[in-house]
Amino acid sequence: MSGWWYNDYTPAPPRAVRGGIKASGKGGFAKKWWGKRWLDVLESFGIGARLSRGRAYAKKGQVADLSIGTGLIRASVQGTRVKPYTITIQLAPYSAAQWDEIFGAIAEHPVVAARLLAGEMPEEMEELCAKRKLPLFPKRQGDMVTECSCPDWSNPCKHIAAVFFVMAEAFDGDPFLLLRLRGMDRDVFISRIAPGASEEEHEEEIEAEPLPAEPSRFWGPEGEIPEIRIPASLPKVHGALPGRLGPLPFWRGKETFPETMAALYESATCRAEEIYRTLEENGGIR
């Protein structure tokens, strides 16, 4: 009788989440090789039905929030209970000496550095780390410490699996998140493989007239309006700040976040110049 009850048991649906991180899962949760490699780790755990339930949780947006730090992923996943479950996934970061080894290896392979600067994770990077016995990805379940506050005795449970699926999409959009898990921030990493690269991304500074010390002089009916000047040429880099921020892990646009923002910056700049020239020709600007 107990066996019949277990076979016919249907898990209760989880509570709905407003504003959860909803993975698309279209054509698979990962399209880039590094995102797929992350999922290979999950699939190697052999957790059976919990894997498919975790996949369903990720698609429904049951992962309420997620943060990635040095060697640690924190997340909350809404299950059937009122209070979301707390998940932690720990991965050992590299030491400073180990990172020095990796940077030394990258310096000997300019193609690897170029692809990393382009926002890609070349497969050669995994090889460079492996040769120094520093696996970039976990190879077995024992390489990570996973915990969930749910009552399920199984580890990893479906809630942890859901976080893994969401992470695969996040890695797809920003492979530098994987390096952050191993203890290296994106900006620091880029500065190490290409010193001065971050400075070249900055837009040229535009000299502007200082505003009057007294606000009333500007806003008053007879206040002095400072001369407005526009640079002779448009900036070489549009949307440098979004570019420095890098891709957003859960961005849903067809283009990447920096590409989208760069186009908007360029469009706004061109439109502003058109308005300025028109006003200047009509004598509207002194």
Secondary structure, DSSP 4 states (H G I P E B T S, - for coil): -HHHHHHT--PPPPPP-TT-B----TTSS--SHHHHHHHHHHHTT--THHHHHHHHHHHHT-EEEEEEETTEEEEEE--SSSSPEEEEEEEPPPPHHHHHHHHHHHHT-HHHHHHHHTT---HHHHHHHHHTT--SS--SGGGEEEEE-SS--SSS-HHHHHHHHHHHHHHHH-THHHHHHTT--HHHHHHHHSTTHHHHTSPPP---PPPPSSHHHHHSTTPPPPPP---SS--SSSSHHHHHH---TT--SSS-HHHHHHHHHHHHHHHHHHHHHHHHHTT---
